[in-house]
């Protein structure tokens, strides 16, 4: 009977299955570590699924949670462009690879341009 955790409460709404807190107060999401990688930040360009609009993708950043969100915000500001953070991949609208390579190298990471 170890699998009888509460997942919904009419008082709190949905509950996290890990920490049993309300989803909005979940402690698990804030503590998650960065995905292990090879230590190289890769910058590529993609138009797939975007109706021909290009975005610059940044993968392999050794940060997680709020630190990754803050880095994405700073990079978007630096490029003067919009973007988002999806599954640990920073997407910045437009072609900004050269500018982002310089910026990430200033932060001390090994950066490679991936793709064409």
N, C-alpha and C positions, 0 to 999 in steps of 0.2 A: 504494500500500500504506500510505497514511497512516491508514487506518481499521482498524488491527489492535491496538487497546489491550486490555489484560487487564481483564476486568470481574469475575472471580471467582478467588479463590485458595483452595485447600483449607487453607492455613495461616492466612490473614487473613479469609476469608469474602468478602462482597461488597465491591467496590472502587468508589470514586467515579470516574465517567468523566472528570471535569474534572481532578482533582489526583492521581489514581491512589493515593490513600490509602484505608485501610479506612474504611467508612462511619462508624463511630463516631469516627474521628480526622480526618474530612474537614475541610479548611481552607476550602473554598468556602462552605459553609453559614454559617459564622461571620462571613464578610466581606461577605456580600451587602448591597447598599445598599437603602434604603427605596424603595418604588415612587414614581415621580414623580407628583405630584398638583397640585391647585390651591392648596394651602396652607391649606385649610379642613378642620377636623376636624368630621365629621358624626356626630350621635348620633340613632339611631332606635330604634324598638321593633318587634319581630317575634314572631309566633307560628307562622309557617309551618313545617310539618314537625315541630312540637314538641307535638302533641296538645293545643293550646290554652294551653300554658304560655308565658308571655311572657318574652322576654329583651331586654335593651338592647344594641344593636349600636353599636360605635364604629369608624368607618372614617376613613381619610385621615390617620392619625397619622404624622408624618414621622420615624419611628424604624424600626429593623430589628433583628432578631436578639435578643440578650440585653437590649438597652435596652427593646425592645417587651415582652418577657416581664416585665421588672421593673416597667414601667408597669402592665401588666395585673394583676400581683400587688398593687401598691399600690392600684389602683382597687377591686379585689375586697375588700381589707381595709377600705377606706374605707366601702364599701357594706355590709360585713358579710354578703357573699353569695359564692356560688361562681361559677364561670365558666370560660372557656377562651379560647384564642387559636387561630383557624383562618385560615390564608391571609392574615395581616396584619389580620384583623378581630377586635377584642376583643369577646367575648360575655360579658355579665354577667347572671346569672339575676335576674329580677324587673324591676320598674319603678323605675329610678334616674336617669332623664334629668336632672331638675333638679339633683340633687346632683352628677352627673358634669359637667354644663355648668360649674358653679361651680369644681369642682376643676381641670378642664382649662384654664379661663381663668386661674386662679392660676398655672399653669405657663407662661402666656404665649402660648397658641395661640388663633387665631380659631376659635370654636366656633359651630356652627349646629345647631338641632334640625331633623331631617329627618323628613318624614312627618307624620302626624296627631297 
